[in-house]
Amino acid sequence: MRLDKYLKVSRIIKRRTVANEACGAGRVTVNGKAAKAGLDIKEGDIIEIRFGNNTTKVQVLKTSENVRKDDAAGMYKSIE
């Protein structure tokens, strides 16, 4: 699954265009490397997103094309 689509489906970022812009601006890293929006995400990957002074770090638990809002939080695990 594409990185920008994963961020939207898992509801880490609300809109796919915002996720795409964040990737293009270099604010998203996957496994410690800068990531483009088209990067293929798989289970076990570590995604880090920087917005201003805030940094969100999550581990991918599963990838699904369609997920209900209630189940979206189960797609990733927050890492502190």
N, CA, C and O atoms as a GROMACS GRO file, in nm:
protein
  320
    1MET      N    1   0.085  -0.118   0.000
    1MET     CA    2   0.000   0.000   0.000
    1MET      C    3   0.089   0.124   0.000
    1MET      O    4   0.192   0.128   0.067
    2ARG      N    5   0.048   0.224  -0.076
    2ARG     CA    6   0.124   0.350  -0.082
    2ARG      C    7   0.124   0.420   0.055
    2ARG      O    8   0.027   0.410   0.131
    3LEU      N    9   0.233   0.488   0.084
    3LEU     CA   10   0.247   0.558   0.212
    3LEU      C   11   0.137   0.661   0.233
    3LEU      O   12   0.077   0.664   0.340
    4ASP      N   13   0.110   0.745   0.133
    4ASP     CA   14   0.008   0.850   0.152
    4ASP      C   15  -0.130   0.790   0.175
    4ASP      O   16  -0.209   0.843   0.253
    5LYS      N   17  -0.160   0.680   0.107
    5LYS     CA   18  -0.290   0.615   0.127
    5LYS      C   19  -0.298   0.551   0.265
    5LYS      O   20  -0.402   0.556   0.330
    6TYR      N   21  -0.189   0.491   0.311
    6TYR     CA   22  -0.187   0.431   0.445
    6TYR      C   23  -0.212   0.536   0.553
    6TYR      O   24  -0.289   0.514   0.646
    7LEU      N   25  -0.145   0.651   0.540
    7LEU     CA   26  -0.162   0.757   0.638
    7LEU      C   27  -0.306   0.805   0.644
    7LEU      O   28  -0.356   0.839   0.752
    8LYS      N   29  -0.374   0.807   0.530
    8LYS     CA   30  -0.514   0.850   0.524
    8LYS      C   31  -0.608   0.742   0.576
    8LYS      O   32  -0.696   0.770   0.658
    9VAL      N   33  -0.590   0.618   0.531
    9VAL     CA   34  -0.680   0.509   0.571
    9VAL      C   35  -0.669   0.482   0.721
    9VAL      O   36  -0.769   0.453   0.786
   10SER      N   37  -0.547   0.491   0.776
   10SER     CA   38  -0.528   0.466   0.919
   10SER      C   39  -0.567   0.588   1.002
   10SER      O   40  -0.567   0.583   1.125
   11ARG      N   41  -0.601   0.698   0.936
   11ARG     CA   42  -0.643   0.823   0.998
   11ARG      C   43  -0.535   0.888   1.084
   11ARG      O   44  -0.565   0.960   1.180
   12ILE      N   45  -0.408   0.863   1.049
   12ILE     CA   46  -0.297   0.936   1.112
   12ILE      C   47  -0.299   1.079   1.059
   12ILE      O   48  -0.278   1.174   1.134
   13ILE      N   49  -0.324   1.093   0.928
   13ILE     CA   50  -0.343   1.223   0.865
   13ILE      C   51  -0.481   1.219   0.799
   13ILE      O   52  -0.516   1.120   0.735
   14LYS      N   53  -0.558   1.326   0.814
   14LYS     CA   54  -0.699   1.323   0.774
   14LYS      C   55  -0.722   1.316   0.623
   14LYS      O   56  -0.818   1.252   0.578
   15ARG      N   57  -0.636   1.380   0.544
   15ARG     CA   58  -0.658   1.384   0.399
   15ARG      C   59  -0.536   1.332   0.326
   15ARG      O   60  -0.422   1.353   0.368
   16ARG      N   61  -0.562   1.262   0.215
   16ARG     CA   62  -0.452   1.205   0.137
   16ARG      C   63  -0.366   1.314   0.074
   16ARG      O   64  -0.244   1.296   0.063
   17THR      N   65  -0.425   1.425   0.034
   17THR     CA   66  -0.345   1.533  -0.025
   17THR      C   67  -0.250   1.593   0.078
   17THR      O   68  -0.138   1.630   0.045
   18VAL      N   69  -0.294   1.604   0.203
   18VAL     CA   70  -0.209   1.655   0.310
   18VAL      C   71  -0.094   1.556   0.335
   18VAL      O   72   0.020   1.597   0.356
   19ALA      N   73  -0.125   1.426   0.333
   19ALA     CA   74  -0.023   1.323   0.350
   19ALA      C   75   0.078   1.330   0.237
   19ALA      O   76   0.199   1.317   0.259
   20ASN      N   77   0.030   1.352   0.115
   20ASN     CA   78   0.116   1.362  -0.002
   20ASN      C   79   0.208   1.483   0.009
   20ASN      O   80   0.327   1.474  -0.022
   21GLU      N   81   0.155   1.596   0.053
   21GLU     CA   82   0.234   1.717   0.069
   21GLU      C   83   0.338   1.701   0.180
   21GLU      O   84   0.450   1.750   0.166
   22ALA      N   85   0.303   1.634   0.289
   22ALA     CA   86   0.397   1.610   0.399
   22ALA      C   87   0.514   1.524   0.351
   22ALA      O   88   0.629   1.548   0.388
   23CYS      N   89   0.484   1.424   0.270
   23CYS     CA   90   0.590   1.338   0.215
   23CYS      C   91   0.679   1.418   0.121
   23CYS      O   92   0.802   1.403   0.124
   24GLY      N   93   0.619   1.502   0.038
   24GLY     CA   94   0.694   1.582  -0.056
   24GLY      C   95   0.783   1.685   0.012
   24GLY      O   96   0.888   1.722  -0.043
   25ALA      N   97   0.744   1.732   0.129
   25ALA     CA   98   0.821   1.832   0.203
   25ALA      C   99   0.931   1.768   0.287
   25ALA      O  100   1.008   1.839   0.352
   26GLY      N  101   0.940   1.635   0.288
   26GLY     CA  102   1.044   1.566   0.362
   26GLY      C  103   1.016   1.554   0.511
   26GLY      O  104   1.109   1.534   0.589
   27ARG      N  105   0.891   1.564   0.551
   27ARG     CA  106   0.854   1.554   0.693
   27ARG      C  107   0.822   1.412   0.737
   27ARG      O  108   0.795   1.388   0.855
   28VAL      N  109   0.823   1.317   0.643
   28VAL     CA  110   0.788   1.179   0.676
   28VAL      C  111   0.909   1.089   0.648
   28VAL      O  112   0.968   1.095   0.540
   29THR      N  113   0.944   1.006   0.746
   29THR     CA  114   1.051   0.908   0.726
   29THR      C  115   0.995   0.768   0.754
   29THR      O  116   0.908   0.751   0.840
   30VAL      N  117   1.046   0.671   0.682
   30VAL     CA  118   1.009   0.532   0.704
   30VAL      C  119   1.137   0.455   0.729
   30VAL      O  120   1.227   0.453   0.645
   31ASN      N  121   1.145   0.391   0.843
   31ASN     CA  122   1.263   0.316   0.884
   31ASN      C  123   1.389   0.402   0.880
   31ASN      O  124   1.496   0.355   0.842
   32GLY      N  125   1.375   0.529   0.918
   32GLY     CA  126   1.489   0.620   0.928
   32GLY      C  127   1.530   0.687   0.799
   32GLY      O  128   1.628   0.762   0.798
   33LYS      N  129   1.460   0.662   0.689
   33LYS     CA  130   1.494   0.723   0.560
   33LYS      C  131   1.379   0.810   0.512
   33LYS      O  132   1.262   0.777   0.532
   34ALA      N  133   1.412   0.923   0.447
   34ALA     CA  134   1.309   1.010   0.391
   34ALA      C  135   1.225   0.930   0.293
   34ALA      O  136   1.278   0.851   0.214
   35ALA      N  137   1.094   0.951   0.297
   35ALA     CA  138   1.003   0.870   0.217
   35ALA      C  139   0.919   0.956   0.125
   35ALA      O  140   0.874   1.064   0.163
   36LYS      N  141   0.898   0.907   0.004
   36LYS     CA  142   0.806   0.970  -0.091
   36LYS      C  143   0.668   0.908  -0.074
   36LYS      O  144   0.654   0.800  -0.016
   37ALA      N  145   0.567   0.975  -0.126
   37ALA     CA  146   0.428   0.932  -0.109
   37ALA      C  147   0.401   0.795  -0.170
   37ALA      O  148   0.312   0.723  -0.123
   38GLY      N  149   0.474   0.757  -0.273
   38GLY     CA  150   0.449   0.631  -0.342
   38GLY      C  151   0.521   0.511  -0.283
   38GLY      O  152   0.511   0.401  -0.338
   39LEU      N  153   0.592   0.530  -0.174
   39LEU     CA  154   0.666   0.419  -0.112
   39LEU      C  155   0.571   0.310  -0.066
   39LEU      O  156   0.466   0.339  -0.009
   40ASP      N  157   0.608   0.185  -0.091
   40ASP     CA  158   0.525   0.071  -0.052
   40ASP      C  159   0.546   0.042   0.097
   40ASP      O  160   0.658   0.014   0.140
   41ILE      N  161   0.438   0.048   0.174
   41ILE     CA  162   0.442   0.024   0.318
   41ILE      C  163   0.405  -0.121   0.346
   41ILE      O  164   0.313  -0.175   0.285
   42LYS      N  165   0.479  -0.183   0.439
   42LYS     CA  166   0.447  -0.319   0.479
   42LYS      C  167   0.447  -0.330   0.631
   42LYS      O  168   0.494  -0.239   0.700
   43GLU      N  169   0.395  -0.438   0.683
   43GLU     CA  170   0.385  -0.457   0.827
   43GLU      C  171   0.524  -0.457   0.889
   43GLU      O  172   0.617  -0.516   0.836
   44GLY      N  173   0.536  -0.389   1.004
   44GLY     CA  174   0.663  -0.381   1.074
   44GLY      C  175   0.741  -0.253   1.047
   44GLY      O  176   0.836  -0.223   1.120
   45ASP      N  177   0.702  -0.177   0.945
   45ASP     CA  178   0.770  -0.051   0.914
   45ASP      C  179   0.747   0.051   1.026
   45ASP      O  180   0.641   0.051   1.089
   46ILE      N  181   0.846   0.137   1.049
   46ILE     CA  182   0.835   0.245   1.146
   46ILE      C  183   0.821   0.376   1.070
   46ILE      O  184   0.908   0.412   0.991
   47ILE      N  185   0.710   0.447   1.092
   47ILE     CA  186   0.683   0.575   1.025
   47ILE      C  187   0.698   0.687   1.126
   47ILE      O  188   0.642   0.680   1.236
   48GLU      N  189   0.773   0.790   1.090
   48GLU     CA  190   0.790   0.907   1.176
   48GLU      C  191   0.746   1.031   1.099
   48GLU      O  192   0.792   1.054   0.987
   49ILE      N  193   0.657   1.110   1.159
   49ILE     CA  194   0.602   1.229   1.095
   49ILE      C  195   0.631   1.349   1.183
   49ILE      O  196   0.605   1.347   1.303
   50ARG      N  197   0.686   1.455   1.121
   50ARG     CA  198   0.717   1.577   1.195
   50ARG      C  199   0.629   1.691   1.144
   50ARG      O  200   0.631   1.724   1.026
   51PHE      N  201   0.552   1.752   1.236
   51PHE     CA  202   0.474   1.871   1.209
   51PHE      C  203   0.511   1.975   1.313
   51PHE      O  204   0.472   1.962   1.429
   52GLY      N  205   0.586   2.077   1.275
   52GLY     CA  206   0.631   2.179   1.370
   52GLY      C  207   0.722   2.116   1.473
   52GLY      O  208   0.821   2.052   1.439
   53ASN      N  209   0.688   2.134   1.601
   53ASN     CA  210   0.767   2.076   1.709
   53ASN      C  211   0.719   1.936   1.748
   53ASN      O  212   0.784   1.869   1.829
   54ASN      N  213   0.609   1.892   1.692
   54ASN     CA  214   0.552   1.762   1.726
   54ASN      C  215   0.608   1.653   1.634
   54ASN      O  216   0.622   1.672   1.514
   55THR      N  217   0.639   1.539   1.694
   55THR     CA  218   0.684   1.423   1.617
   55THR      C  219   0.597   1.305   1.656
   55THR      O  220   0.579   1.275   1.775
   56THR      N  221   0.543   1.238   1.556
   56THR     CA  222   0.461   1.119   1.578
   56THR      C  223   0.535   1.000   1.519
   56THR      O  224   0.576   1.002   1.403
   57LYS      N  225   0.552   0.897   1.600
   57LYS     CA  226   0.623   0.778   1.554
   57LYS      C  227   0.532   0.658   1.576
   57LYS      O  228   0.484   0.634   1.687
   58VAL      N  229   0.507   0.581   1.468
   58VAL     CA  230   0.418   0.466   1.477
   58VAL      C  231   0.480   0.346   1.406
   58VAL      O  232   0.564   0.360   1.316
   59GLN      N  233   0.437   0.228   1.447
   59GLN     CA  234   0.477   0.104   1.381
   59GLN      C  235   0.355   0.047   1.311
   59GLN      O  236   0.247   0.040   1.368
   60VAL      N  237   0.373   0.007   1.186
   60VAL     CA  238   0.264  -0.048   1.106
   60VAL      C  239   0.234  -0.190   1.154
   60VAL      O  240   0.322  -0.275   1.155
   61LEU      N  241   0.109  -0.214   1.193
   61LEU     CA  242   0.068  -0.348   1.236
   61LEU      C  243  -0.001  -0.425   1.124
   61LEU      O  244   0.018  -0.546   1.110
   62LYS      N  245  -0.081  -0.353   1.043
   62LYS     CA  246  -0.147  -0.418   0.930
   62LYS      C  247  -0.182  -0.314   0.825
   62LYS      O  248  -0.193  -0.195   0.854
   63THR      N  249  -0.198  -0.361   0.702
   63THR     CA  250  -0.238  -0.273   0.593
   63THR      C  251  -0.367  -0.327   0.532
   63THR      O  252  -0.376  -0.445   0.498
   64SER      N  253  -0.466  -0.241   0.520
   64SER     CA  254  -0.593  -0.278   0.459
   64SER      C  255  -0.641  -0.162   0.374
   64SER      O  256  -0.623  -0.046   0.410
   65GLU      N  257  -0.701  -0.193   0.260
   65GLU     CA  258  -0.749  -0.090   0.169
   65GLU      C  259  -0.868  -0.014   0.227
   65GLU      O  260  -0.877   0.108   0.213
   66ASN      N  261  -0.959  -0.085   0.292
   66ASN     CA  262  -1.079  -0.024   0.347
   66ASN      C  263  -1.092  -0.062   0.494
   66ASN      O  264  -1.090  -0.180   0.530
   67VAL      N  265  -1.104   0.040   0.579
   67VAL     CA  266  -1.114   0.017   0.723
   67VAL      C  267  -1.220   0.109   0.780
   67VAL      O  268  -1.229   0.226   0.742
   68ARG      N  269  -1.301   0.056   0.872
   68ARG     CA  270  -1.398   0.140   0.941
   68ARG      C  271  -1.326   0.233   1.037
   68ARG      O  272  -1.214   0.206   1.080
   69LYS      N  273  -1.391   0.341   1.070
   69LYS     CA  274  -1.331   0.442   1.158
   69LYS      C  275  -1.291   0.382   1.293
   69LYS      O  276  -1.186   0.415   1.347
   70ASP      N  277  -1.374   0.294   1.346
   70ASP     CA  278  -1.347   0.233   1.476
   70ASP      C  279  -1.224   0.142   1.473
   70ASP      O  280  -1.156   0.127   1.574
   71ASP      N  281  -1.196   0.081   1.358
   71ASP     CA  282  -1.086  -0.014   1.346
   71ASP      C  283  -0.955   0.050   1.300
   71ASP      O  284  -0.851  -0.016   1.297
   72ALA      N  285  -0.958   0.178   1.263
   72ALA     CA  286  -0.840   0.244   1.206
   72ALA      C  287  -0.724   0.249   1.304
   72ALA      O  288  -0.609   0.234   1.262
   73ALA      N  289  -0.750   0.268   1.431
   73ALA     CA  290  -0.643   0.277   1.531
   73ALA      C  291  -0.571   0.143   1.547
   73ALA      O  292  -0.458   0.140   1.595
   74GLY      N  293  -0.632   0.033   1.508
   74GLY     CA  294  -0.568  -0.098   1.517
   74GLY      C  295  -0.469  -0.125   1.406
   74GLY      O  296  -0.404  -0.229   1.405
   75MET      N  297  -0.457  -0.033   1.312
   75MET     CA  298  -0.363  -0.051   1.201
   75MET      C  299  -0.220  -0.015   1.239
   75MET      O  300  -0.126  -0.050   1.167
   76TYR      N  301  -0.203   0.055   1.351
   76TYR     CA  302  -0.069   0.097   1.391
   76TYR      C  303  -0.056   0.099   1.543
   76TYR      O  304  -0.155   0.098   1.616
   77LYS      N  305   0.069   0.102   1.588
   77LYS     CA  306   0.098   0.111   1.731
   77LYS      C  307   0.186   0.232   1.753
   77LYS      O  308   0.288   0.248   1.685
   78SER      N  309   0.150   0.318   1.844
   78SER     CA  310   0.225   0.439   1.874
   78SER      C  311   0.353   0.402   1.949
   78SER      O  312   0.351   0.319   2.040
   79ILE      N  313   0.464   0.465   1.910
   79ILE     CA  314   0.593   0.442   1.974
   79ILE      C  315   0.637   0.572   2.036
   79ILE      O  316   0.635   0.676   1.970
   80GLU      N  317   0.675   0.569   2.161
   80GLU     CA  318   0.718   0.693   2.231
   80GLU      C  319   0.866   0.695   2.250
   80GLU      O  320   0.919   0.790   2.307
   0.00000   0.00000   0.00000
